Amino acid sequence: MRLSWVQIFRLGLVQMCIGAVVVLTTSTLNRLMVVELALPALVPGALVALHYGIQITRPSWGFRSDTKGNRTAFVIGGIVALALGAFLAAVGVVIMPESQTGGLLLSVFAYALIGLGAGASGTSLLALLATATDPRRRAAAATITWLMMIFGIAATAGTVGTLLQPYSPALLLKIVGAVTAGAVLLTSAAIWGIERRVIADREPQPAPFREGLAEIWAEPRARAFTAFIFLSMTAYFLQELILEPFAGLVFGFNPGQSTQLSGAQNGGVFAGMLAVGVASTGLRIGSLRTWVIVGCLGSAAALAVIAGLGMAGAGGLVPAVVAMGFFNGVFAVAAIGSMMALAGAGREAREGTRMGLWGAAQAVAAGFGGLLGAGAADVMRTVLSDPAAFGVVFLAEAGLFVISAVVAASVVEGPEARRRTKPNYVPGE
């Protein structure tokens, strides 16, 4: 049997747990290092880039899921590694005031563990979805699980932001410990028994990893889409590590308030994803390509407003950040839908390897974008005021989103292109 809607929802709970743990490291801990500990933004930027860089191993996880299965063990093992890494990262932040070297060394180990855990659990989960879901349900399944992940991110950021006031190291460890332990328990309960009850597609003719990856890379559509994912996700993540420091340094937000701001942003992402899901699937309004372009251009406009608010010393940061999140969500869910549609295209049933390839492109872009944004903010702050320095980075990100919209017009296929180019492979070709 294929995945039922209840089982898809259970897998969505796993995705929600992954997002809930990861957001602790990219929002709360990042802000504490930059503002409270007065470290250069490049430090948390490099740590987050490390955790994303390790996720370049995603294609190998996806390839293994295509050929051998047993994804449940990798999902649970991955979330355990992810949770342990997040807790150790919090411990690293707490001990940095007394021993900066010791705290940084522990953080390097912790973020490497986070990258390993996120790659193993996230890719194995997506591979299970891609191979065990009825083809007619794949796009909906991807949307449901991604919405649940964003919900987990937004809910965690907002709740942690509230509970973390007033901030203290002991309270931080208590909250992070509760979130990470809860994520492990919920993941184990949610995924247990699903894999052995469903029928998952396997690669009909297993081949060595390098050969399988080379065949996929030889596909023009897969190669072009990989380039688009890298460019657009670099734009998407450029502000990830500087938004909360920007709120703290320019608008005077405390740790709880800036974490709540991150929650509001991800609440906007959730709303944008839900809006596109209803409009495109329920009301049949617009194609995936159209929504990708709308999301990119809307994100660019919102970023320009955020930059202007900072440089003008005006209020209204929260609504502008929510608007940015909304258009980020519009872009992201349309890109995910396109990814799921292309994952099953080609001569072999290698959905997991394709998802791994695009997941690796996204992870590398996320690490590169976050590091680039943090480094650029540090450099700009040496020659400009804080509002102007952050504003330059936000405007550069807006420019990248505009370029991504132009690229999407030719790379993301519309419905008319799919009707013209239906694949017609003959067995044995």
C-alpha positions in Angstrom: 0.0 0.0 0.0 1.0 3.6 -0.5 1.2 6.3 2.2 -2.2 7.3 3.5 -3.0 10.9 4.4 -2.7 10.0 8.1 0.8 8.6 7.5 1.8 11.6 5.4 0.7 13.8 8.4 2.8 11.7 10.7 5.8 12.2 8.5 5.0 15.9 8.5 5.4 15.8 12.3 8.9 14.6 11.8 9.6 17.5 9.4 8.2 19.8 12.0 10.6 18.4 14.7 13.6 19.0 12.3 12.6 22.6 11.7 11.9 23.2 15.4 15.5 22.1 16.4 17.3 23.8 13.5 15.7 27.2 14.2 17.2 27.3 17.7 20.7 27.4 16.1 19.9 29.8 13.2 18.0 32.4 15.2 18.3 32.3 19.0 21.9 31.2 19.4 23.0 33.3 16.4 21.6 36.5 18.0 23.2 35.7 21.4 26.6 35.3 19.8 26.4 38.6 17.9 24.6 40.9 20.3 25.1 39.6 23.9 28.6 38.1 23.3 29.6 40.9 20.9 31.2 38.4 18.4 31.5 39.3 14.7 28.5 38.1 12.7 31.0 36.0 10.7 31.5 33.6 13.7 27.9 32.2 13.8 27.9 32.6 10.0 30.8 30.2 9.7 29.3 27.8 12.2 26.0 27.7 10.3 27.9 27.4 7.0 29.6 24.4 8.5 26.4 22.7 9.3 25.0 23.4 5.9 28.3 22.4 4.2 28.3 19.0 5.8 24.8 18.5 4.2 26.6 18.2 0.8 26.4 14.5 1.7 22.6 14.5 1.0 22.9 12.9 -2.4 24.6 9.9 -0.9 21.8 9.5 1.7 19.2 9.8 -1.1 21.0 7.3 -3.3 21.2 4.8 -0.4 17.4 5.2 0.1 16.8 4.5 -3.6 18.7 1.2 -3.4 18.5 -0.2 0.1 15.7 1.4 2.0 15.7 1.2 5.8 15.1 4.9 6.1 13.4 4.8 9.5 16.7 4.1 11.3 18.4 7.0 9.5 15.5 9.4 10.3 15.6 8.5 14.0 19.4 8.3 14.2 19.6 11.7 12.4 17.2 13.4 14.7 19.1 12.1 17.7 22.3 13.6 16.3 20.6 16.8 15.4 19.1 17.2 18.9 22.4 16.4 20.6 24.2 18.9 18.3 21.7 21.7 19.1 22.0 21.1 22.9 25.8 21.1 22.7 25.7 24.3 20.6 23.7 26.0 23.4 26.2 24.8 26.0 29.0 26.3 23.8 27.2 29.7 23.9 26.8 29.5 27.7 30.5 28.7 28.3 31.9 31.2 25.8 32.1 34.1 28.3 34.4 32.1 30.6 36.3 30.2 27.9 35.8 31.6 24.4 38.2 29.0 22.9 36.5 26.1 24.6 33.1 27.4 23.6 34.0 27.8 20.0 35.6 24.4 19.8 32.5 22.8 21.3 30.4 24.8 18.9 32.3 23.6 15.9 31.7 20.0 16.9 28.1 20.7 17.7 27.3 22.3 14.4 29.1 19.5 12.5 26.8 17.1 14.3 23.8 19.3 13.5 24.7 19.1 9.8 25.1 15.3 9.9 21.9 14.8 11.7 19.8 17.2 9.5 21.3 15.6 6.3 20.5 12.0 7.4 17.1 12.6 8.8 15.8 15.2 6.3 16.9 13.4 3.1 15.8 10.0 4.3 12.4 11.4 5.2 12.0 13.2 1.8 13.1 10.0 0.0 10.4 8.0 1.8 7.8 10.6 0.8 8.9 10.6 -2.8 9.1 6.9 -3.2 6.1 5.7 -1.1 3.6 8.4 -1.9 1.1 7.8 -4.7 2.3 10.0 -7.7 -1.0 11.9 -7.7 -0.4 12.9 -4.0 3.2 13.8 -4.2 2.8 17.6 -4.6 0.2 17.7 -1.9 2.3 15.6 0.4 5.3 17.9 -0.1 3.2 20.9 0.6 1.7 19.4 3.8 5.1 18.3 5.2 6.8 21.6 4.4 4.0 23.6 5.9 4.3 21.6 9.1 8.0 22.2 9.1 7.5 26.0 8.8 4.8 25.8 11.5 7.3 24.0 13.8 9.9 26.8 13.1 7.5 29.6 13.7 5.9 28.1 16.8 9.2 27.2 18.3 10.7 30.6 17.6 7.7 32.4 19.0 7.4 30.2 22.1 11.1 30.2 22.9 11.1 34.0 22.5 8.4 34.4 25.1 9.9 31.9 27.5 13.4 33.3 27.2 12.4 36.6 28.9 14.3 37.5 30.9 17.3 35.8 29.4 19.6 33.7 31.5 22.1 30.9 30.5 20.4 28.4 32.8 17.0 29.2 31.3 18.4 28.9 27.8 19.8 25.3 28.5 16.5 24.3 30.1 14.4 25.5 27.1 16.8 24.0 24.4 16.9 20.7 26.4 13.1 20.5 26.4 12.8 21.3 22.7 15.4 18.8 21.6 14.2 15.9 23.8 10.7 16.5 22.7 11.7 16.4 19.1 13.4 13.0 19.5 10.4 11.5 21.3 7.8 12.8 18.8 9.9 11.8 15.8 10.3 8.3 17.0 6.6 7.9 17.8 5.5 9.5 14.5 7.6 7.5 12.1 7.5 4.1 13.9 6.0 1.3 11.8 5.2 3.4 8.7 8.0 2.1 6.4 7.3 -1.6 6.8 3.6 -1.0 6.0 4.0 0.7 2.7 5.3 -0.1 -0.8 8.2 2.1 -1.9 9.6 2.3 -5.4 13.2 1.1 -5.7 15.7 1.8 -8.4 15.1 -1.1 -10.9 18.8 -1.4 -11.9 21.0 -0.4 -9.0 24.2 1.3 -10.1 27.3 2.7 -8.3 26.6 6.1 -6.6 28.9 8.1 -8.9 27.4 6.5 -12.0 23.8 7.2 -10.8 24.7 10.8 -9.9 26.5 11.4 -13.2 23.4 10.2 -15.1 21.2 12.6 -13.3 23.7 15.5 -13.8 23.7 14.7 -17.5 19.9 15.6 -17.6 19.7 19.2 -18.8 16.6 19.9 -16.8 18.1 18.6 -13.6 21.3 20.5 -14.1 19.5 23.8 -14.9 17.2 23.4 -11.9 20.1 22.7 -9.6 21.7 26.0 -10.7 18.3 27.8 -10.1 18.0 26.3 -6.6 21.5 27.4 -5.7 21.0 31.0 -6.9 17.5 31.5 -5.4 18.4 29.8 -2.1 21.5 32.0 -1.7 19.1 35.0 -1.9 16.7 33.3 0.5 19.3 32.7 3.2 21.3 35.9 2.8 19.4 37.6 5.7 19.0 34.5 7.9 21.9 35.3 10.2 21.7 39.1 10.3 18.0 39.8 10.7 17.9 39.3 14.5 21.2 41.1 15.1 19.8 43.9 12.9 16.7 44.1 15.1 18.8 44.1 18.2 21.5 46.7 17.1 19.3 49.0 15.1 15.8 48.7 16.7 16.9 47.8 20.2 15.1 44.4 20.4 16.0 42.2 23.3 16.7 38.4 22.8 13.1 37.4 23.4 11.8 40.1 21.1 14.2 39.3 18.3 13.4 35.6 18.6 9.7 36.5 18.4 10.5 38.5 15.3 11.9 35.4 13.7 8.7 33.5 14.7 6.7 36.3 13.0 8.7 36.0 9.9 8.2 32.2 9.7 4.5 32.8 10.5 4.5 34.8 7.3 6.2 32.0 5.4 3.6 29.6 6.6 0.8 32.0 5.4 2.5 32.4 2.0 2.8 28.6 1.6 -0.8 28.1 2.6 -2.0 30.8 0.3 -0.3 29.3 -2.8 -1.5 25.8 -1.9 -5.1 27.0 -1.8 -4.8 29.2 -4.9 -2.9 26.8 -7.1 -4.4 23.5 -6.0 -7.9 24.4 -4.8 -8.7 27.4 -7.0 -6.4 26.5 -9.9 -5.1 30.1 -10.0 -1.6 30.5 -11.5 1.1 28.0 -12.4 4.1 27.1 -10.3 6.3 29.2 -12.5 4.1 32.2 -11.9 4.1 31.8 -8.2 7.9 31.4 -8.1 8.3 34.7 -9.9 5.7 36.4 -7.7 7.5 35.2 -4.6 10.9 36.3 -5.7 9.7 39.8 -6.7 7.6 40.2 -3.6 10.6 39.2 -1.4 12.7 41.8 -3.2 10.2 44.5 -2.5 9.9 43.6 1.2 13.6 43.6 1.6 13.9 47.0 0.1 11.3 48.3 2.6 13.2 46.7 5.6 16.4 48.4 4.4 14.6 51.7 4.1 13.1 51.4 7.6 16.5 50.8 9.2 18.2 53.7 7.3 15.3 56.1 8.0 15.0 55.1 11.7 11.3 54.5 11.2 9.1 51.9 12.8 7.1 49.1 11.2 9.8 46.5 11.2 7.5 43.6 12.2 4.9 44.1 9.4 7.7 44.4 6.9 9.4 41.2 8.1 6.1 39.4 8.0 5.6 40.5 4.4 9.0 39.3 3.5 8.2 35.9 5.2 4.9 35.7 3.2 6.6 36.2 -0.2 9.4 33.8 0.9 6.7 31.2 1.5 5.1 31.9 -1.8 8.4 31.3 -3.6 9.4 28.3 -1.4 6.3 26.2 -1.8 6.2 26.8 -5.6 9.8 25.8 -5.9 9.1 22.7 -3.8 6.2 21.8 -6.0 8.5 22.2 -9.1 11.1 20.1 -7.4 8.7 17.2 -6.6 7.4 17.3 -10.2 10.9 17.0 -11.6 12.1 14.4 -9.0 10.3 11.6 -10.9 11.3 12.8 -14.3 14.0 10.9 -16.2 14.9 7.4 -17.2 15.3 5.8 -13.8 13.3 5.9 -10.6 15.9 7.9 -8.7 13.7 10.3 -6.8 15.9 10.1 -3.7 19.1 10.9 -5.6 17.5 13.9 -7.3 16.1 15.2 -4.1 19.5 14.7 -2.5 21.2 16.6 -5.3 18.8 19.5 -5.0 18.9 19.3 -1.2 22.7 19.5 -1.4 22.5 22.6 -3.7 20.0 24.2 -1.2 22.3 23.3 1.8 25.4 24.7 0.1 23.5 27.8 -0.9 22.1 28.3 2.6 25.6 28.0 4.1 27.1 30.3 1.5 24.3 32.8 1.6 24.3 33.0 5.4 28.1 33.3 5.6 28.1 35.9 2.8 25.4 38.0 4.5 27.1 37.9 7.9 30.6 38.7 6.4 29.2 41.5 4.2 27.4 43.0 7.3 30.7 42.9 9.3 32.6 44.6 6.5 30.0 47.2 5.9 29.8 48.0 9.6 33.5 49.0 9.6 32.8 51.8 7.1 29.1 52.6 7.6 26.7 53.1 10.4 24.8 50.0 11.5 21.5 50.9 9.8 23.3 51.7 6.5 25.5 48.6 6.7 22.6 46.2 7.1 20.6 48.1 4.5 23.3 47.5 1.9 23.1 43.8 2.5 19.3 43.7 2.4 19.3 45.6 -0.9 21.9 43.2 -2.4 19.6 40.3 -1.4 16.7 42.1 -3.1 18.8 42.3 -6.3 19.5 38.5 -6.1 15.8 37.8 -5.8 15.1 39.9 -8.9 17.8 37.9 -10.8 16.2 34.7 -9.5 12.8 35.7 -10.9 14.4 36.3 -14.3 16.1 32.8 -14.2 12.9 31.2 -13.0 11.0 32.4 -16.1 13.1 30.1 -18.3 14.1 27.3 -15.9 10.8 26.5 -14.0 8.4 24.9 -16.5 4.9 26.1 -16.9 1.9 23.7 -17.7 2.2 24.4 -21.4 5.8 23.1 -21.5 4.9 20.0 -19.6 2.2 19.2 -22.1 4.6 19.6 -25.0 7.4 17.5 -23.4 5.8 14.5 -21.8 8.5 11.8 -21.5 7.9 8.6 -23.4 10.7 6.3 -22.4 10.7 2.7 -23.7 11.8 0.0 -21.3 15.3 -1.1 -22.1 16.3 2.1 -23.7 
